[in-house]
């Protein structure tokens, strides 16, 4: 295990970037958070730097002095194919110039539709633009590692929930609606098991990868609690919110029709295959290598509900 502690740089202030920041703050580590604009949600001890890391010169400036760089930056969902590849190229250049490790917070889109359990050795068979983009990013980063241009690892999570996580299958559509006394909104079949990722476990996992030399050059599924049907997940959320459970499944034809006029929804429709089959992510490789498992749903759901209650939108 690499016990040396240096400057960590977090690129992006979305839910995952903030989760990494909370993890580093809790450890008393030195870290810099980089985004185009400051975020009031940054934890104590954060150094903030305003920069556009899609620009290679800005990425080099942002990564200067770093021992580890956490790539948690995301362009708008519908613009991934256009904006993500040059963003990754600039960040690789920035981390390389700093001689820093580069840890990428990824999702599962690269695999495409999968029948069976998702493991890290699956081929990349994405069928849509965003999935193919994710496959391209992973291939680019691992190739850069193999070529010696940067030392890198990838951590992949499923649909996530937790503090600041709103735009996800199991975020606003479940927690916020339960709090408001509305039915949860889901896609696909709610009675199929579906792995979900607690955002604080995701953040902890990326920091773990940044600490360990033996993590580099590889892809890791971050720890997830055992998969349950989304109906059961909703029941657990509504119970914590002291509400009777209620589910509203968005009909696929309506979603597809709306997607004709909405680029964001077109990107959502691309991933509907995840909701019409069991979606079970195997994170045992990470758990065996690094010795810890995900927070049980019995702990992560109440913690997330408490955050939503504290940050209820009026």
N, C-alpha and C positions, 0 to 999 in steps of 0.2 A: 504493500500500500504506500502511496506517495503521501507523506505526512507534511510536506512543505506547504506553507500557506503564503500565497502572494496575492496580488491584486486580481480580482475577478471582474470581468466586464459583462454586463447583461445588455443585450441588444433587443429592445422592444419592451413596452410597458403594458402589454396585454395581460390576460389572466396568468399565462405561464411565466412570463418575465417577472411579474409581481410575486408569484409563488417562489421562484428562485431567489428573489430579493429577500423575501421573508425568511427563507431557509438560511441564507448567508448572514442576515442580521441576527438571527437567533444564535448563530455560532460566533458572533463577534468578529466576523471576517471583514476585511477591507474590500469594498466593491463599488463599482461605478455603474450607473444605469444610463443607457443612451437611448434617446428617442428624439423625434423632431420637436416635441413639446413636453414640458414637465408634467408630472402626474402627482396630484395631491395625495395619492394612496401609497407613495413610496414609504417604506419603513425607516425607522431611525438608523442613522449611520450611512445612509446612501449618499454618494457623490453623484450629482446629475450633470450630464453633458448633452447639450442640444446638438444633434448632427443628423445628417441624411446619409445613412450608411450604405445606400445604394450607389453612392459616389465613391469610387475607390480611394480617393484622397481623404475623404471624410471618414471612411472606414478605417484607414490607417491611423488617423488622428484619434478616433474613438477607441481603438484597440491598443494604443500606445501604452507600454508598461505592463500589459496584462500577462498573467500566468495562465489564466483560463478565460476563454470567451464563450458565452452562452448565447447561441443564436435562437432567439425566441421572437424574432420580428416577422410580421405577416402583412403583406399588402392586402387591399380589399379582395374579398373572396372571389369575385367574378373576374379579377384581373391577375390572378395567379399565373396563368401561362405567359403573360407579357412581362410581368414585373419580378416574379420570383427568381428566374435563372440569373439575370444580371445582379440581383441582390446577393445571391449566393456567391457569385464570382467575386464581387467586391469584398464580401466578408471573409472569404478565403484569403484574399490578398491582404486584408487588414490583420488577420490573425497570424498569417505567415510572417509578415513584416515584424510582428511583435514576438515571434517565436513562441506563440501561445498555443495551448491546446484549444480545439474548437469543438464544442458540444452542441449538437443540433437537436432541438425539440421538434419532433416529427409526428405525423399521424400514420394511419394505416391505409391510406388511399392507394399507395403504390401497388398493393397486391391485387387490386381489383376484386371482382366477385370470387369468393372462396367457399367451397363446400367442405366443411370440416373445420378443425381447430386451426387458428392462425398461429404460426410459428415463424421465427426469424429466417428460416431457410427457404421460405416460399419464393417462387419466381415472381417477377413484377409483370402483372397482366392487367393493368388498369385499362379501362375501356373508354374513359372520358378525358377531357382536357385537363381538369384539375388533378386527376389521378396520375395521368402520364407526366404532368409537371412534377409531382412529388417523386415519382420514380426517377426522373431526370436529375432532380436535386440530390437524391441519395447516391445515385451513381456517380455524379460529379464529385461529391464530397469524399466518398470512399476511394475513388480513383486518385484524387489529390493526396490522400493519405498514403496510398500505395506508391505513388510517385515521389514521396518524400517532401511534398510542398507544404504540408501542414499535418499536424497530429490531431486526429479527429475521431469522434464516436457519435453515434446516433441513438437517441432514446425515443421510442414510439409509444404513444398513448392512444386510447380509444376515446369515445365521446366523453368529455370531461364535465365535472361539476365541482363547485366549491366557491370560495370567495372570489368575487369579480368575474366569475365565469357565467356569462349570460347567453351568448349566442352559440348554443349547443343543443343537441337533441334533448338533453335531460337538464337543461338550465332554466331559462325564463319560462319555457313551455310547461315545466313541471313545478318548480319551486315558487316562482312568482305568481303563477296562476292559482296554485294551492293557497298561497297567502291571501290572494284577492277573492277567494271563494269561488273560483271558476274551475271548470274541468281541465285536467291536464291535456295538452295537445301532443299527440304522438303521430309518427309515421309508420305505416306497415302493420305487421301483426304484433300486438302487445304481449302475446302469450309465448313468444319465442325468447330463449335466453339471450342476453345481450351484455357483453362486458362493458363496464363504464370505469372511468379513471377519476379518482379524486385528485383535484389539481394540486393539493399540497403534497401528495405522494409523487406526482409527476415532477414537481419542483425539487423535492428531496432526491429523486432518482437522478435527475440531471446533475445535481451537485455531487452525488456519489460517483457518477461517471467521470466528472471533472477531477475527482480526487485520486482515481485509480488508473495507474499506467496500464494494467491488464484489461481495461475497458476499451482501449484505443484500437481503431481499425475495425470495429465491429458494430453491429446493429443489435439493440437491446429493446425488448418490450418491457416497459416500466411496470411495476407491480400493480395489479388490479385485484380487487376483491372477487371471490367466486361469482361467476355470471348468474344472474337471476332473470326471469322474465320481466320485461319492463312494466308489466301490470303489477308485479310484486314490488318493484322499485317505487312505483307511484303510490301504492298502498302504504309503504313505509314512510314516504314523504308526507302524505296527507295525515297519517297518524301523528307524526311529530307536530304538524301544524294544527292538530286537533280539528280536522275537517273530515267529513265522510268522503271516501275516495270516489273519483269520477274521472272518466277518460273520454276524450273526443279524438277519434282517429281521423286525420285529414285524408279525404278520399284522393287516391292517386290521380284520377282523371281531372279533378279540379286543380290539383297542384300542377299537373302537366300543362293545363290550359293557361293558368296564371303565369307559368314559366315562359310562355311564348312572348310575354310582354315585359318580363322582369329578369335581367341577367343574373341577379343574385339567386333567384329561385331556380333558374336553369342549372346553376352549379349545385344546388341542393338536390335536384332531381337526379343528377348524375350519380349520387351516392345512395339512391333508394334501395339498391340491392342489399345494403347492410341491414335493412329493416324487414326484408321478406324471407330471411333465413336465419338460423341460429348464428350469432356473431360472438364467438367465444375466443378470447385472446389468451394464449399460453404465455405467462410471464415467469415460468419456473426457471428458465435459464438465468435471468437476473437474480432471482431469489437464491438460487444455489451459489452463484458467484459472489454475491455481496451480503448475503445473510440477513435480509429483512423482507417482510411481506407488507402488502397493502393494509391500510387502515380498514377494519371491518366496516361494512355499511352501517352497522348499528352505532358506529362512532362518527363516520364522515357525514351521514345524512343529517343528524341533529346539528353538527357544527355548521353545515351549509345552510340549514334552515335558520339558525341564529343569525348568520350573516345577512340573509335576505330580509329578516325581520328588522334588523338594524339599518338596512339600506333600502327600505321599501320606497318605491317610487310613488310620489303623491299624484 
